[in-house]
Amino acid sequence: MSRVASVICMMLVSAMMFGFISPASAQIAPEVTLECEDQVEINPGPSSTRTAIVNCIVENPSAFSETIDITVDSGILDNAAPGTLTIAAGGSTDFEVVFKSDLAESPGEVLTNVTATISQVNGVPYPVGTSESEEVSVTIIEYLSCEAEFGQGGGTFDSGDEISISAAIICESNEEGDKTYQIHLIEKNMGSSSWPNGFQNIDGDCKVEIEAGDSGENCNFRIGTPSDLEKDWEGCVVIIEKGEIRPNSCPNTNKIDLKINKKKSGLGIELGGNGSVLEQLGINEEQVPVIAGSVGILILIIGGFFYYRRKGREYEE
């Protein structure tokens, strides 16, 4: 009985609809057509909106005003689309479907469907449910983003010292991978990307294993300084990914400043310095006469001691 009632209801609805059109148009049944872009990409990285927009157009080629329901099957992705559209006879409407991924969504292809279904014709519910669907392929692209942050290190050192520097590598990715980092030493005001002569990168590069999601590792580096620096050296240390272009000047941020004092004599006196030897020993001009007099008296005492000792030996002989 329910099936018979549905058929009778549909016949009545059709009769009501056909009553609104001319006999010449009565043979055209309600219809809908749908066209959408078939491929889009989403970058699920932290600096991205993680969205993709698909442009669609829905048409009503019939002689009736139609209400169209838009539904989206997007699988693991979130989506946003207009719920219903009313399109006049022979008209069309553009609309957008927005797909959104979670942060660090795994790379790959997600197949989605956009469906347009006739729900009303001339304002009357249309039980037939005529519809058309479009398949859209949403590609989740690979991404890997890392930042290097310096920890300890930097300051002032003496020629020949070994310098230890640590850095934290913090990464976000939607797949496993690895990156290699290296330190780069830049001399101040030199404008060169070459490693300074005499300095050594003792431990070499640091390879970081990256996991999907948030991950991080620490990198430790050691720099050997030349033991025979003839002048003070100033510059900075930066950390770069292996393969990147080496900078030739110190950046304003994310660096460690270094100063290496030149070679000193065995008494701790810098050779070739701007200050005098007395200044490096902490002696001022007023102290010179006093010190000189004291040294002279000490020399006389020692000389007298040896003189009388020698005379004593001659008497004994």
Sequence and secondary structure as in RCSB ss.txt:
>XXXX:A:sequence
MSRVASVICMMLVSAMMFGFISPASAQIAPEVTLECEDQVEINPGPSSTRTAIVNCIVENPSAFSETIDITVDSG
ILDNAAPGTLTIAAGGSTDFEVVFKSDLAESPGEVLTNVTATISQVNGVPYPVGTSESEEVSVTIIEYLSCEAEF
GQGGGTFDSGDEISISAAIICESNEEGDKTYQIHLIEKNMGSSSWPNGFQNIDGDCKVEIEAGDSGENCNFRIGT
PSDLEKDWEGCVVIIEKGEIRPNSCPNTNKIDLKINKKKSGLGIELGGNGSVLEQLGINEEQVPVIAGSVGILIL
IIGGFFYYRRKGREYEE
>XXXX:A:secstr
 HHHHHHHHHHHHHHHHHTTS GGGTT     EEEE SEEEE  STTS  EEEEEEEEE  SSS EEEEEEEE T
TSEEE  SEEEE TT EEEEEEEEE  TT  SEEEEEEEEEEEEEETTEE TT  EEEEEEEEEE   EEEEEEE
 S  EEEETT EEEEEEEEEEEESS EEEEEEEEEEETT    S  TT EESS  EEEEE SEEEEEEEEEEEE 
 TT SS EEEEEEEEETTS   SS  SSS EEEEEE  B TTS BTT SS HHHHTT  TTHHHHHHHHHHHHHH
HHHHHHHHHHHHHHHH 
